[in-house]
């Protein structure tokens, strides 16, 4: 067995060879002990709060999806336009390109990620690159590459360069044997989609890197996210956003889920605020690395009824997609987010009435109804 002195020599030689181009993680000496179940007292030694020094330098991967642009706008107001870098493999629209820094970032290209983190002095990383539930089932091999291999690259880069890392999880991380009403933070998770499997993998790998390497990993399980002007990602809960668009354009909607299918949902501003709040929370207030967050829960029929209060002629029909219905029935109906509320003060602002009023106001439906009347 190696003595402590020999281990120090090995680590010292490894650290000196770090300038080479080969990919490796340099393990801090304090994590080479023999106490397998002891959480290191300085497990958050990498973290530096922006209030203690300079504002964080932020990178957002997968930034052209449903949440990336909105998160970039929120963070730029908080930390300054030039401190938040949006990235994707797609060409950004003009308004996104001119709103702040944008770079090409392929999460499957480890060298590309390292260059971005080093060249832009990144200290916070929000990893949003992923294929969602229904899209992932249509292309499992690509979902495996992006959601799992891409995650591994992100974890290694974040650990190597002492970056605080946020990766979202999802209600899809639960499965048909999980408690559904409500689903707690800690319970059986046996998801039935590649998206869900990859997110359980994300949660466990992030927690492992926290204990093993001191990586400041933070994760929230998002419910279905509803937004007025974001790109949809092919998720099972996207029907709710599509229903609002249909109410504005045609006044009719065909649901691919059964009328009584209840799922947890959240308005995008609550989601983005929760993401910022958990990243800003002092490490000592976090009792876990992955939290549920919740707001409201409704069915397609309940959403249609809420819409009719503003647009009385709105009609909904049903043509159920067996794949999406099976996915939805394996997910929680309600998320128990009591730990997030207790640990770092999470509190949502939007319930169903506020959500409907806000979304219809964005689309101008109230004005159209008044004109028709």
Residue frames as qw, qx, qy, qz and C-alpha x, y, z in Angstrom:
[[0.000, 0.889, 0.458, 0.000, 0.00, 0.00, 0.00],
 [0.384, 0.576, -0.035, 0.721, 1.27, 3.46, -0.90],
 [0.375, -0.441, -0.446, 0.683, 2.34, 5.67, 1.98],
 [0.095, 0.918, 0.311, -0.228, 1.02, 9.21, 2.28],
 [0.229, -0.691, 0.367, 0.579, 4.44, 10.53, 1.26],
 [0.339, 0.019, 0.784, 0.520, 4.41, 8.44, -1.90],
 [0.230, 0.723, 0.649, 0.059, 0.87, 9.63, -2.70],
 [0.049, -0.894, -0.040, 0.443, 1.99, 13.25, -2.33],
 [0.275, -0.432, 0.598, 0.617, 4.84, 12.60, -4.78],
 [0.317, 0.342, 0.815, 0.344, 2.44, 11.01, -7.28],
 [0.124, 0.867, 0.468, -0.119, 0.00, 13.90, -7.04],
 [0.176, -0.790, 0.194, 0.554, 2.83, 16.43, -7.32],
 [0.302, -0.176, 0.720, 0.600, 4.18, 14.79, -10.48],
 [0.249, 0.571, 0.758, 0.193, 0.65, 14.61, -11.94],
 [0.020, 0.908, 0.259, -0.327, 0.05, 18.29, -11.26],
 [0.220, -0.623, 0.413, 0.626, 3.37, 19.24, -12.93],
 [0.266, 0.035, 0.811, 0.520, 2.38, 17.28, -16.05],
 [0.310, 0.652, 0.586, -0.368, -0.95, 19.09, -16.36],
 [0.162, 0.675, -0.236, -0.680, 0.40, 21.32, -19.11],
 [0.174, -0.076, 0.879, 0.438, 0.40, 18.38, -21.50],
 [0.441, 0.049, -0.321, -0.837, -2.45, 18.11, -24.00],
 [0.352, -0.174, -0.915, -0.094, -3.77, 14.78, -22.75],
 [0.513, -0.524, -0.172, -0.658, -7.11, 14.78, -20.93],
 [0.526, -0.130, -0.751, 0.378, -6.98, 14.12, -17.19],
 [0.444, -0.813, -0.160, -0.340, -8.43, 15.16, -13.88],
 [0.349, 0.359, -0.605, 0.620, -6.00, 16.28, -11.19],
 [0.605, -0.588, -0.530, -0.086, -7.39, 15.09, -7.89],
 [0.180, -0.780, 0.306, -0.516, -6.98, 17.41, -4.90],
 [0.328, 0.254, -0.837, 0.356, -4.90, 15.74, -2.20],
 [0.364, -0.135, 0.556, -0.735, -7.64, 16.26, 0.41],
 [0.831, 0.123, 0.027, -0.541, -9.84, 13.79, -1.53],
 [0.635, 0.359, -0.684, -0.019, -7.30, 10.97, -1.57],
 [0.350, -0.400, 0.675, -0.511, -8.03, 9.83, 1.99],
 [0.218, 0.010, -0.972, -0.085, -9.27, 6.41, 3.02],
 [0.273, 0.286, 0.663, -0.636, -12.53, 7.42, 4.75],
 [0.089, 0.230, 0.791, 0.561, -14.97, 6.21, 2.07],
 [0.138, -0.697, -0.685, -0.163, -18.18, 7.57, 3.64],
 [0.288, -0.618, -0.259, 0.684, -16.96, 10.86, 5.09],
 [0.342, 0.864, 0.276, 0.245, -18.11, 14.02, 3.30],
 [0.554, 0.143, -0.147, 0.807, -15.06, 16.30, 3.02],
 [0.200, -0.697, -0.403, 0.558, -15.37, 19.31, 5.30],
 [0.010, 0.591, -0.212, -0.779, -14.22, 21.54, 2.46],
 [0.516, 0.326, 0.755, 0.238, -16.27, 19.88, -0.29],
 [0.311, 0.885, 0.340, 0.069, -17.26, 23.32, -1.58],
 [0.490, -0.570, 0.143, 0.644, -13.72, 24.71, -1.58],
 [0.407, 0.240, 0.515, 0.715, -13.95, 25.51, -5.31],
 [0.038, 0.803, 0.548, 0.231, -16.90, 27.88, -4.91],
 [0.258, -0.157, -0.150, 0.942, -16.49, 31.63, -4.83],
 [0.148, 0.770, 0.588, -0.196, -19.61, 33.75, -4.41],
 [0.385, 0.606, 0.251, 0.650, -19.83, 36.65, -6.86],
 [0.276, -0.922, -0.125, -0.243, -20.56, 38.98, -3.95],
 [0.735, -0.581, 0.118, 0.328, -17.25, 38.08, -2.35],
 [0.483, -0.256, 0.431, 0.718, -15.16, 39.00, -5.37],
 [0.186, 0.250, -0.396, -0.864, -16.11, 39.80, -8.98],
 [0.776, 0.221, 0.132, -0.575, -19.33, 38.83, -10.77],
 [0.720, -0.056, 0.677, 0.142, -19.29, 35.27, -12.11],
 [0.247, 0.429, -0.589, -0.638, -18.29, 34.63, -15.69],
 [0.694, 0.168, 0.580, -0.392, -21.15, 32.49, -17.03],
 [0.176, 0.211, -0.786, -0.554, -21.41, 29.97, -19.87],
 [0.705, 0.196, 0.432, -0.526, -24.77, 28.53, -20.97],
 [0.084, -0.148, 0.886, 0.431, -24.66, 25.44, -23.21],
 [0.060, 0.457, 0.866, 0.195, -27.63, 24.50, -25.38],
 [0.045, -0.341, -0.286, 0.894, -28.54, 28.16, -25.16],
 [0.299, 0.057, -0.392, -0.868, -30.98, 28.31, -28.08],
 [0.238, -0.318, -0.916, -0.049, -33.45, 25.88, -26.48],
 [0.296, -0.742, -0.538, -0.270, -36.55, 26.78, -24.49],
 [0.540, -0.787, -0.221, 0.200, -34.74, 28.21, -21.47],
 [0.697, -0.067, 0.030, 0.713, -31.29, 29.41, -22.52],
 [0.198, 0.516, 0.187, 0.812, -32.12, 32.81, -23.99],
 [0.451, -0.776, -0.236, -0.371, -34.41, 33.74, -21.11],
 [0.785, -0.504, -0.116, 0.342, -31.80, 32.67, -18.57],
 [0.567, 0.160, 0.075, 0.804, -29.13, 34.69, -20.38],
 [0.060, -0.691, -0.209, -0.689, -31.35, 37.80, -20.26],
 [0.645, -0.733, -0.185, -0.109, -31.96, 37.33, -16.53],
 [0.798, -0.323, -0.022, 0.508, -28.28, 36.76, -15.73],
 [0.441, 0.383, 0.128, 0.801, -27.14, 39.70, -17.87],
 [0.266, -0.801, -0.156, -0.514, -29.39, 42.03, -15.91],
 [0.769, -0.634, -0.058, 0.054, -27.87, 40.62, -12.71],
 [0.758, -0.385, 0.230, 0.473, -24.18, 40.33, -13.64],
 [0.028, 0.705, -0.335, -0.625, -23.69, 42.45, -16.74],
 [0.781, 0.536, -0.049, -0.315, -24.10, 41.78, -20.45],
 [0.480, 0.648, -0.592, -0.002, -20.50, 40.80, -21.15],
 [0.260, -0.418, 0.811, -0.316, -20.27, 38.35, -18.24],
 [0.716, 0.159, 0.605, -0.309, -22.85, 35.91, -19.67],
 [0.149, 0.396, -0.719, -0.551, -21.95, 33.87, -22.76],
 [0.825, 0.232, 0.298, -0.421, -24.65, 32.01, -24.63],
 [0.017, -0.427, 0.827, 0.366, -23.61, 29.01, -26.73],
 [0.830, 0.259, 0.387, -0.307, -25.04, 26.38, -29.05],
 [0.484, -0.091, 0.702, 0.515, -24.19, 24.43, -32.20],
 [0.342, 0.698, 0.593, 0.210, -26.90, 26.26, -34.14],
 [0.253, 0.291, 0.123, 0.914, -26.71, 29.68, -35.76],
 [0.044, -0.498, -0.590, 0.634, -28.38, 32.25, -33.49],
 [0.213, 0.815, 0.475, 0.256, -31.11, 34.57, -34.77],
 [0.326, 0.571, -0.060, 0.751, -30.07, 38.19, -35.15],
 [0.407, -0.763, 0.012, -0.503, -31.77, 39.46, -31.99],
 [0.887, -0.445, -0.001, 0.124, -30.00, 36.81, -29.89],
 [0.761, 0.227, -0.023, 0.607, -26.63, 37.40, -31.53],
 [0.180, 0.601, -0.046, 0.777, -26.80, 41.15, -30.90],
 [0.578, -0.732, -0.148, -0.328, -28.10, 40.86, -27.32],
 [0.527, -0.725, 0.440, -0.051, -24.79, 39.65, -25.86],
 [0.012, -0.547, 0.814, 0.195, -21.80, 37.32, -26.31],
 [0.930, 0.158, 0.176, -0.282, -22.47, 34.13, -28.27],
 [0.013, -0.570, 0.793, 0.217, -20.02, 31.32, -29.14],
 [0.815, 0.139, -0.483, -0.288, -20.13, 27.95, -30.84],
 [0.292, -0.436, 0.785, -0.328, -19.94, 25.13, -28.26],
 [0.787, 0.053, -0.536, -0.301, -20.30, 21.43, -28.99],
 [0.636, -0.560, 0.413, -0.334, -20.64, 19.47, -25.74],
 [0.989, 0.057, 0.121, 0.068, -19.28, 16.39, -27.51],
 [0.616, 0.584, -0.215, 0.483, -16.02, 18.24, -28.23],
 [0.678, -0.607, -0.232, 0.342, -14.01, 18.25, -25.00],
 [0.528, -0.025, 0.082, 0.845, -11.21, 20.40, -26.42],
 [0.017, -0.574, -0.345, -0.743, -13.71, 23.02, -27.61],
 [0.538, -0.758, -0.344, -0.132, -15.26, 23.18, -24.13],
 [0.692, -0.409, -0.121, 0.582, -11.88, 23.58, -22.42],
 [0.371, 0.226, 0.186, 0.882, -10.92, 26.42, -24.74],
 [0.220, -0.705, -0.347, -0.577, -14.13, 28.30, -24.03],
 [0.660, -0.692, -0.273, 0.101, -13.80, 27.90, -20.26],
 [0.655, -0.275, 0.005, 0.704, -10.16, 29.01, -20.28],
 [0.302, 0.312, 0.280, 0.856, -10.40, 31.81, -22.84],
 [0.269, -0.642, -0.281, -0.660, -13.47, 33.37, -21.21],
 [0.064, 0.244, -0.671, 0.697, -12.47, 32.67, -17.59],
 [0.621, -0.373, -0.447, -0.525, -15.75, 30.83, -16.92],
 [0.046, -0.243, 0.759, -0.602, -16.68, 30.37, -13.24],
 [0.582, 0.200, 0.579, -0.535, -20.37, 29.37, -13.56],
 [0.156, 0.124, -0.805, -0.559, -21.69, 26.89, -16.13],
 [0.654, 0.213, 0.416, -0.594, -25.35, 26.15, -16.92],
 [0.074, -0.177, 0.899, 0.394, -25.57, 22.95, -18.96],
 [0.608, 0.337, 0.319, -0.644, -28.82, 22.87, -20.97],
 [0.412, 0.374, -0.687, -0.467, -27.76, 20.74, -23.95],
 [0.377, 0.018, 0.895, -0.237, -30.09, 17.72, -24.03],
 [0.353, -0.133, -0.687, -0.621, -32.62, 15.84, -26.13],
 [0.490, -0.153, 0.411, -0.753, -35.97, 15.81, -24.34],
 [0.600, -0.027, 0.741, -0.300, -38.39, 12.94, -23.75],
 [0.780, 0.481, 0.340, -0.209, -40.31, 12.33, -26.98],
 [0.459, 0.803, -0.367, -0.098, -37.45, 13.48, -29.25],
 [0.202, -0.567, 0.794, -0.082, -35.01, 11.28, -27.36],
 [0.719, 0.079, 0.666, -0.183, -37.19, 8.20, -27.87],
 [0.721, 0.671, 0.082, -0.153, -37.15, 8.90, -31.62],
 [0.593, 0.648, -0.397, 0.266, -33.32, 8.97, -31.67],
 [0.817, -0.574, -0.017, 0.051, -31.94, 7.03, -28.74],
 [0.810, 0.055, -0.009, 0.583, -28.34, 6.89, -29.96],
 [0.224, 0.602, -0.006, 0.766, -28.14, 10.68, -30.38],
 [0.531, -0.751, -0.050, -0.388, -29.85, 11.20, -27.01],
 [0.895, -0.352, -0.058, 0.269, -27.29, 8.90, -25.40],
 [0.626, 0.280, -0.020, 0.727, -24.43, 10.84, -26.96],
 [0.007, -0.653, -0.017, -0.757, -25.71, 14.32, -26.10],
 [0.610, -0.669, -0.060, -0.420, -27.29, 13.59, -22.72],
 [0.896, -0.419, 0.045, 0.138, -24.66, 11.23, -21.29],
 [0.753, 0.139, 0.052, 0.641, -21.36, 11.65, -23.16],
 [0.130, 0.715, 0.063, 0.684, -21.88, 15.41, -23.32],
 [0.596, -0.772, -0.028, -0.222, -22.55, 15.46, -19.59],
 [0.881, -0.262, 0.006, 0.394, -19.31, 13.59, -18.90],
 [0.518, 0.415, 0.045, 0.746, -17.37, 16.24, -20.81],
 [0.203, -0.786, -0.063, -0.581, -19.08, 19.02, -18.89],
 [0.782, -0.622, -0.045, -0.003, -18.42, 17.37, -15.52],
 [0.827, -0.060, 0.014, 0.558, -14.73, 16.86, -16.31],
 [0.314, 0.556, 0.053, 0.768, -14.23, 20.42, -17.54],
 [0.407, -0.790, -0.075, -0.452, -16.07, 21.87, -14.53],
 [0.849, -0.501, -0.024, 0.167, -14.05, 19.77, -12.10],
 [0.746, 0.155, 0.027, 0.647, -10.75, 20.58, -13.79],
 [0.235, 0.432, 0.036, 0.870, -11.29, 24.34, -13.82],
 [0.151, -0.281, -0.623, 0.714, -13.17, 24.78, -10.51],
 [0.248, -0.190, -0.343, -0.886, -16.44, 25.85, -12.13],
 [0.400, 0.167, 0.652, -0.622, -19.75, 25.96, -10.27],
 [0.139, -0.011, -0.823, -0.551, -22.04, 23.73, -12.34],
 [0.563, 0.217, 0.443, -0.663, -25.82, 23.70, -12.77],
 [0.163, 0.017, -0.860, -0.483, -27.49, 20.91, -14.74],
 [0.623, -0.071, 0.137, -0.767, -31.30, 20.69, -14.81],
 [0.094, 0.075, 0.993, 0.017, -33.10, 17.45, -14.14],
 [0.436, -0.077, -0.416, -0.794, -36.76, 16.75, -14.73],
 [0.742, -0.081, 0.378, -0.548, -39.96, 15.05, -13.65],
 [0.841, 0.357, -0.348, -0.210, -38.89, 12.51, -16.29],
 [0.191, 0.477, -0.804, 0.300, -36.26, 11.24, -13.85],
 [0.553, -0.089, 0.653, -0.511, -39.08, 9.44, -12.03],
 [0.239, 0.079, -0.879, -0.405, -40.74, 6.25, -13.25],
 [0.618, -0.316, -0.467, -0.548, -43.94, 4.23, -12.95],
 [0.701, -0.335, -0.588, 0.224, -42.85, 2.74, -9.60],
 [0.225, 0.128, -0.325, 0.910, -42.06, 6.18, -8.10],
 [0.017, 0.609, 0.629, -0.482, -44.58, 7.87, -5.80],
 [0.233, 0.452, 0.495, 0.705, -46.72, 10.15, -7.99],
 [0.233, -0.704, -0.259, -0.619, -48.81, 12.24, -5.63],
 [0.262, 0.915, -0.277, -0.132, -46.54, 13.72, -4.46],
 [0.876, 0.255, -0.223, 0.344, -43.07, 12.63, -5.59],
 [0.507, -0.830, 0.090, 0.215, -40.45, 13.41, -2.88],
 [0.148, 0.842, -0.503, -0.125, -36.82, 14.36, -3.47],
 [0.017, -0.405, 0.914, -0.021, -35.58, 10.92, -2.46],
 [0.809, 0.112, 0.392, -0.422, -37.47, 7.85, -3.65],
 [0.678, 0.086, 0.669, 0.292, -37.33, 5.01, -6.18],
 [0.333, 0.708, -0.216, -0.584, -36.42, 6.30, -9.65],
 [0.531, 0.014, 0.794, 0.296, -36.86, 3.83, -12.50],
 [0.385, 0.588, -0.075, -0.708, -37.59, 5.98, -15.58],
 [0.738, 0.274, 0.613, 0.065, -38.71, 4.36, -18.82],
 [0.534, 0.841, 0.051, 0.067, -37.24, 6.85, -21.34],
 [0.736, 0.193, -0.109, 0.639, -33.65, 7.51, -22.40],
 [0.004, -0.709, 0.059, -0.703, -34.22, 11.12, -21.33],
 [0.683, -0.658, 0.042, -0.315, -35.22, 10.05, -17.83],
 [0.939, -0.145, -0.056, 0.307, -32.41, 7.50, -17.56],
 [0.545, 0.436, -0.105, 0.709, -29.88, 10.13, -18.62],
 [0.214, -0.735, 0.089, -0.637, -31.21, 12.58, -16.01],
 [0.856, -0.516, 0.017, -0.043, -30.94, 10.03, -13.18],
 [0.830, 0.131, -0.044, 0.541, -27.40, 9.48, -14.42],
 [0.191, 0.681, -0.066, 0.703, -26.87, 13.26, -14.29],
 [0.552, -0.737, 0.051, -0.387, -28.08, 13.50, -10.69],
 [0.922, -0.353, 0.052, 0.148, -25.92, 10.62, -9.49],
 [0.728, 0.296, -0.019, 0.618, -22.79, 11.63, -11.40],
 [0.021, 0.768, -0.068, 0.637, -23.09, 15.22, -10.21],
 [0.689, -0.678, 0.108, -0.233, -23.41, 14.08, -6.62],
 [0.934, -0.090, 0.025, 0.345, -20.47, 11.71, -7.07],
 [0.519, 0.510, -0.058, 0.683, -18.26, 14.49, -8.45],
 [0.314, -0.808, 0.081, -0.491, -19.28, 16.65, -5.49],
 [0.827, -0.537, 0.164, -0.039, -18.16, 14.02, -2.98],
 [0.911, 0.044, 0.130, 0.388, -15.15, 12.75, -4.95],
 [0.554, 0.312, 0.104, 0.765, -13.67, 15.91, -6.43],
 [0.171, -0.493, -0.328, 0.787, -15.34, 18.77, -4.56],
 [0.058, 0.284, 0.523, 0.801, -17.26, 19.92, -7.66],
 [0.226, 0.281, 0.430, -0.828, -19.92, 22.48, -6.72],
 [0.120, -0.203, -0.820, -0.521, -22.75, 20.71, -8.55],
 [0.317, 0.260, 0.484, -0.773, -26.33, 21.99, -8.24],
 [0.112, -0.148, -0.847, -0.498, -29.44, 20.54, -9.84],
 [0.468, 0.166, 0.377, -0.782, -33.20, 21.19, -9.92],
 [0.225, 0.282, 0.909, 0.208, -35.88, 18.80, -11.13],
 [0.241, 0.126, -0.146, -0.951, -37.98, 20.99, -13.39],
 [0.528, 0.433, 0.670, -0.292, -41.69, 20.37, -13.93],
 [0.469, 0.554, 0.522, 0.447, -43.14, 21.11, -17.37],
 [0.220, -0.428, -0.036, 0.876, -42.03, 24.65, -18.26],
 [0.322, 0.754, 0.558, 0.129, -44.49, 27.00, -19.97],
 [0.231, -0.469, 0.118, 0.844, -43.31, 30.06, -21.88],
 [0.483, 0.730, 0.290, -0.386, -44.85, 32.30, -24.50],
 [0.452, 0.841, -0.229, -0.187, -41.98, 33.00, -26.87],
 [0.329, -0.559, 0.750, 0.133, -39.47, 30.16, -26.45],
 [0.548, 0.305, -0.687, -0.366, -38.70, 27.31, -28.83],
 [0.890, -0.237, 0.203, -0.332, -40.30, 24.00, -27.87],
 [0.055, -0.591, 0.801, 0.070, -37.95, 21.09, -27.36],
 [0.625, 0.090, -0.707, -0.320, -40.18, 18.09, -28.08],
 [0.041, -0.119, 0.835, -0.536, -41.14, 17.31, -24.49],
 [0.165, -0.418, -0.889, -0.090, -44.31, 15.56, -23.32],
 [0.103, -0.657, -0.509, 0.546, -45.50, 18.62, -21.38],
 [0.131, -0.106, 0.328, 0.929, -45.21, 20.86, -24.47],
 [0.024, -0.553, -0.768, -0.320, -48.94, 20.36, -25.10],
 [0.190, -0.763, -0.442, 0.432, -49.70, 23.14, -22.61],
 [0.147, -0.487, 0.238, 0.827, -47.66, 25.70, -24.56],
 [0.052, 0.127, 0.763, 0.632, -49.20, 24.47, -27.81],
 [0.056, -0.661, -0.747, 0.041, -52.68, 24.93, -26.35],
 [0.110, -0.735, -0.162, 0.649, -52.01, 28.60, -25.64],
 [0.091, -0.276, 0.540, 0.790, -50.73, 29.12, -29.18],
 [0.004, 0.351, 0.859, 0.373, -53.85, 27.39, -30.56],
 [0.064, -0.735, -0.578, 0.350, -56.15, 29.54, -28.43],
 [0.079, -0.641, 0.101, 0.757, -54.53, 32.63, -29.95],
 [0.003, -0.259, 0.660, 0.705, -54.53, 31.45, -33.57],
 [0.306, -0.131, -0.793, -0.510, -57.51, 29.16, -34.22],
 [0.561, -0.273, 0.233, -0.746, -59.53, 28.80, -31.02],
 [0.968, -0.064, -0.061, -0.234, -59.31, 25.00, -31.21],
 [0.031, -0.635, 0.766, -0.095, -56.75, 22.47, -29.99],
 [0.929, 0.007, -0.327, -0.170, -56.24, 18.72, -30.33],
 [0.428, -0.688, 0.551, -0.198, -54.55, 17.23, -27.28],
 [0.647, 0.319, -0.691, -0.047, -52.22, 14.25, -27.57],
 [0.098, 0.090, -0.849, 0.511, -52.79, 13.44, -23.87],
 [0.284, -0.534, -0.788, -0.116, -55.97, 12.23, -22.20],
 [0.195, -0.765, -0.175, -0.588, -58.21, 14.86, -20.60],
 [0.701, -0.699, -0.048, -0.130, -57.46, 13.70, -17.05],
 [0.819, 0.132, -0.225, 0.511, -53.66, 13.46, -17.35],
 [0.324, -0.946, -0.002, -0.017, -52.30, 15.52, -14.46],
 [0.763, 0.193, -0.140, 0.601, -48.72, 16.82, -14.60],
 [0.373, -0.734, -0.147, 0.548, -46.76, 19.44, -12.62],
 [0.468, 0.678, 0.239, 0.514, -46.12, 22.70, -14.49],
 [0.401, -0.627, -0.122, 0.656, -44.33, 26.01, -13.95],
 [0.363, 0.927, 0.092, 0.016, -44.20, 29.39, -15.68],
 [0.758, 0.390, -0.150, 0.501, -40.80, 30.17, -17.15],
 [0.014, 0.767, -0.264, 0.584, -40.08, 33.22, -14.97],
 [0.761, -0.552, 0.239, -0.244, -40.47, 31.09, -11.84],
 [0.971, 0.081, 0.030, 0.223, -38.19, 28.45, -13.34],
 [0.543, 0.587, -0.184, 0.571, -35.43, 30.89, -14.24],
 [0.281, -0.760, 0.272, -0.519, -35.64, 32.64, -10.88],
 [0.907, -0.379, 0.160, -0.089, -35.38, 29.30, -9.05],
 [0.876, 0.286, -0.068, 0.383, -32.31, 28.44, -11.11],
 [0.245, 0.689, -0.261, 0.630, -30.57, 31.68, -10.19],
 [0.555, -0.672, 0.213, -0.442, -31.59, 31.40, -6.53],
 [0.964, -0.241, 0.083, 0.072, -30.19, 27.90, -6.09],
 [0.731, 0.408, -0.128, 0.532, -26.93, 28.95, -7.76],
 [0.034, 0.694, -0.244, 0.676, -26.61, 31.95, -5.45],
 [0.776, -0.582, -0.088, -0.227, -27.56, 30.01, -2.31],
 [0.153, -0.706, 0.665, -0.189, -24.70, 29.63, 0.22],
 [0.551, 0.208, -0.803, -0.086, -23.31, 26.12, 0.08],
 [0.022, 0.075, -0.838, 0.540, -23.96, 25.56, 3.78],
 [0.543, 0.145, 0.298, -0.772, -27.71, 25.96, 3.21],
 [0.704, 0.259, -0.485, -0.449, -27.90, 23.12, 0.69],
 [0.659, -0.310, 0.631, -0.267, -28.72, 19.80, 2.32],
 [0.777, 0.207, 0.578, 0.139, -28.69, 17.98, -1.02],
 [0.239, -0.282, 0.508, 0.778, -27.40, 18.43, -4.54],
 [0.134, -0.234, -0.705, -0.656, -30.70, 17.82, -6.39],
 [0.224, 0.264, 0.555, -0.757, -34.01, 19.43, -5.44],
 [0.143, 0.599, 0.746, 0.252, -37.59, 19.18, -6.64],
 [0.071, 0.212, 0.134, -0.965, -39.23, 22.53, -7.41],
 [0.097, 0.506, 0.842, 0.159, -42.96, 22.90, -7.93],
 [0.136, 0.020, -0.006, -0.990, -45.64, 25.47, -8.65],
 [0.679, 0.153, 0.145, -0.703, -48.96, 24.22, -10.09],
 [0.199, -0.039, 0.962, 0.180, -50.41, 20.97, -11.39],
 [0.581, 0.376, 0.175, -0.701, -53.24, 20.57, -13.91],
 [0.592, 0.213, 0.758, 0.174, -54.79, 18.39, -16.62],
 [0.146, 0.139, 0.542, 0.816, -55.51, 19.29, -20.27],
 [0.174, -0.670, -0.659, -0.295, -59.20, 19.65, -19.44],
 [0.375, -0.747, -0.319, 0.447, -58.50, 21.94, -16.47],
 [0.298, -0.292, 0.253, 0.873, -56.28, 24.13, -18.63],
 [0.020, 0.372, 0.653, 0.659, -59.01, 24.30, -21.30],
 [0.273, -0.768, -0.579, 0.021, -61.57, 25.33, -18.68],
 [0.370, -0.624, -0.090, 0.682, -59.24, 28.08, -17.44],
 [0.220, -0.022, 0.470, 0.854, -58.80, 29.29, -21.03],
 [0.055, -0.579, -0.708, -0.400, -62.55, 29.46, -21.58],
 [0.256, -0.748, -0.409, 0.455, -62.85, 32.05, -18.82],
 [0.125, -0.578, 0.219, 0.776, -61.02, 34.40, -21.19],
 [0.277, 0.250, -0.630, -0.681, -61.98, 32.86, -24.55],
 [0.653, 0.047, 0.531, -0.538, -65.45, 31.28, -24.10],
 [0.825, 0.436, -0.090, -0.348, -65.48, 29.72, -27.58],
 [0.079, 0.581, -0.809, -0.045, -62.26, 27.80, -27.16],
 [0.951, 0.013, -0.018, -0.308, -62.66, 24.11, -28.00],
 [0.142, -0.551, 0.822, 0.019, -60.46, 21.11, -27.18],
 [0.939, 0.124, -0.165, -0.276, -60.54, 17.63, -28.73],
 [0.549, -0.550, 0.629, -0.003, -58.45, 14.56, -27.97],
 [0.874, 0.396, -0.277, -0.051, -56.35, 12.29, -30.19],
 [0.647, -0.676, 0.353, 0.011, -54.12, 10.47, -27.73],
 [0.511, 0.613, -0.600, 0.055, -50.54, 9.60, -28.67],
 [0.925, -0.308, -0.223, -0.017, -49.87, 6.23, -26.95],
 [0.692, 0.180, -0.323, 0.620, -46.14, 6.94, -26.54],
 [0.020, 0.458, -0.225, 0.860, -46.59, 10.37, -24.95],
 [0.696, -0.492, -0.102, -0.513, -49.48, 9.12, -22.81],
 [0.910, -0.177, -0.316, 0.200, -47.37, 6.26, -21.46],
 [0.464, 0.285, -0.316, 0.777, -44.56, 8.69, -20.69],
 [0.268, -0.518, 0.086, -0.808, -46.91, 11.07, -18.89],
 [0.829, -0.418, -0.183, -0.324, -48.44, 8.27, -16.81],
 [0.835, -0.054, -0.352, 0.420, -44.98, 7.29, -15.57],
 [0.264, 0.386, -0.229, 0.854, -44.31, 10.81, -14.26],
 [0.125, -0.329, -0.660, 0.663, -45.38, 12.47, -10.99],
 [0.019, -0.778, -0.553, -0.299, -48.66, 14.36, -10.77],
 [0.249, -0.948, 0.038, -0.193, -47.25, 16.66, -8.07],
 [0.622, 0.332, -0.461, 0.539, -43.68, 17.35, -6.91],
 [0.603, -0.747, -0.224, 0.169, -42.90, 17.66, -3.21],
 [0.488, 0.584, -0.163, 0.628, -40.59, 20.68, -3.06],
 [0.551, -0.821, -0.138, -0.067, -40.64, 21.20, 0.70],
 [0.767, -0.305, 0.045, 0.563, -36.85, 20.81, 0.98],
 [0.397, 0.399, 0.208, 0.800, -36.21, 23.59, -1.54],
 [0.251, -0.808, -0.229, -0.481, -38.63, 25.86, 0.32],
 [0.717, -0.683, -0.075, 0.118, -36.99, 25.05, 3.65],
 [0.778, -0.165, 0.100, 0.598, -33.31, 25.09, 2.63],
 [0.354, -0.055, 0.215, 0.909, -33.02, 28.10, 0.33],
 [0.170, 0.469, 0.322, -0.804, -36.41, 29.79, 0.47],
 [0.019, 0.125, 0.738, 0.663, -37.96, 28.69, -2.83],
 [0.297, 0.522, 0.578, -0.553, -41.42, 30.18, -3.47],
 [0.280, 0.327, 0.667, 0.608, -43.31, 30.28, -6.77],
 [0.132, 0.266, 0.105, -0.949, -45.27, 33.32, -7.99],
 [0.479, 0.142, -0.427, -0.754, -47.51, 31.87, -10.71],
 [0.476, 0.157, 0.826, -0.257, -50.51, 29.60, -10.18],
 [0.367, 0.370, 0.772, 0.363, -52.90, 28.57, -12.97],
 [0.171, 0.892, 0.407, -0.102, -55.02, 31.78, -13.08],
 [0.147, -0.840, 0.255, 0.457, -51.93, 34.01, -13.25],
 [0.436, -0.169, 0.736, 0.489, -50.36, 31.72, -15.86],
 [0.373, 0.570, 0.695, 0.227, -53.40, 31.83, -18.15],
 [0.071, 0.954, 0.199, -0.214, -53.81, 35.60, -17.88],
 [0.275, -0.703, 0.429, 0.496, -50.13, 36.19, -18.60],
 [0.429, -0.007, 0.777, 0.461, -49.94, 33.83, -21.58],
 [0.312, 0.697, 0.626, 0.157, -53.14, 35.12, -23.20],
 [0.037, -0.938, -0.034, 0.342, -52.10, 38.69, -22.65],
 [0.364, -0.465, 0.580, 0.562, -48.83, 37.95, -24.43],
 [0.303, 0.202, 0.807, 0.465, -50.72, 36.54, -27.41],
 [0.199, 0.055, -0.132, -0.970, -53.34, 39.31, -27.42],
 [0.171, -0.336, -0.906, -0.192, -56.25, 36.88, -26.93],
 [0.052, -0.564, -0.590, 0.575, -58.06, 39.12, -24.42],
 [0.128, 0.436, -0.159, -0.876, -58.13, 41.94, -26.94],
 [0.209, 0.002, -0.793, -0.572, -59.47, 39.64, -29.68],
 [0.140, -0.440, -0.877, 0.134, -62.24, 38.33, -27.44],
 [0.024, 0.573, 0.344, -0.743, -63.28, 41.85, -26.51],
 [0.166, 0.311, -0.424, -0.834, -63.39, 42.84, -30.19],
 [0.200, -0.182, -0.902, -0.336, -65.53, 39.81, -31.10],
 [0.098, -0.539, -0.744, 0.382, -67.93, 40.54, -28.26]]
